[in-house]
Structures are given as C-alpha cells and as structure tokens.
Amino acid sequence: MSSPMPMVTLVKTLDITHLVKASKKSGMKFNALMCWCIGRTASKVEEFYTLPVDGKLYRYDRLAINVIVENCKNGISSCDIPYSDDLQQFNSDYQKLTVQAARECKSSFFEDYMIIGTSAMIQTELDCIVNQYTDQFCNPMVMWGKYRKGLFKTTLPVSFQFHHVQMDGGHAACFLDILQKEIRLVC
C-alpha cells in the first residue's frame, strides 16, 4: 500500500475485427462498444470493485466507465458513464452524457461508483501508453490509440494500468483475456 510506484501497466494487442463490424452494423460508436466491453469484463472480475485510497481499500457496488470528451471549446471534459449489462441502455447513457459534456464543457463524476478510466487517442496509432502515477487517481485505466486494419483482421494495442494493491498481475492478465473474449461476443 505504501509503495512509491504502485501502478503497473500491461500491454496487449486485441483482435477487434468483430467489434468494428458490430459498430458498423449497429450504428453504435466503436468507442461506446469498447467501453461497454470493458465494463462487462470488469463486472466479472471481483478486484474491480475495490479501490485503494489513503491507505484503505474501499468497496463499491456499481461500476462506471470514464471517458474523455472533446468539448465545443476545443478542450476536453471528463464524463462518467454508468455501466449496465444492457448494451442498449449503456449506449443510450453514453450518447446522452457525452453529448451533454461536449455541449456544456463540464466534467461529470459519480462519487458512488467504482470508476474505470479510459483514454482513446484515436488520431494516431500507438504501441503503448503509460500513464504517469499520481496518488490522486488510483483507478484502473484502459488506454488505446487508432486501430490497425489488416487484410483479414483489425487489431488494437491497449495499455491497462492498475494499482497493485487492487489486483495482482494475474488478475490483470485475466481481465485482458476476458476482454478479448467479450469483444468477440458483441452482437
């Protein structure tokens, strides 16, 4: 708990071919689908419901996904989206809350949810992103850049950063494996 650098980052390239096709077929934004898959996966891993803060572990009952939204003043706003197993409900919340954040240039945060951070820098292909550690943000974070289209499949390198007190490397690796499976199951 008192480690000077407790954050760990794992990097994995995911096959997102099915997710890209599902996005085009359904008309849902790729990032909304990706965030839903992250929430769905996290909801299956017990460690995602705890957060180390000030030397204590806090337990949460609900999850939310934080997204960064480009706002109408060419700045960014942070926006928490409550996770729902119901993809249509999640997508509806995602659309409503991100549009609101972009239009009002205001960040929104949920205090009573365990927040899983995301950061999508889709303007450029990235191999890896490592976030700088600060004791203000100990939440798990999934980050990615632009996906890579190949002849037969589309891939996306993701960086997953987590607090080592919250979960072990094995739990984090399991999360990434389950995330890959969830991406393949999206209808």
Secondary structure, DSSP 8 states (H G I E B T S, - for coil): ---SS-EEEEEEEEE-HHHHHHHHHH---HHHHHHHHHHHHHTT-GGGGEEEETTEEEE-S-EEEEEEEE-TTSSEEEEEEE--S-HHHHHHHHHHHHHHHHHHT--B--TTSEEEEEEE-TTS--S-------TT--S-EEEE---EE-SS-EEEEEEEEEETTT--HHHHHHHHHHHHHHHHH--
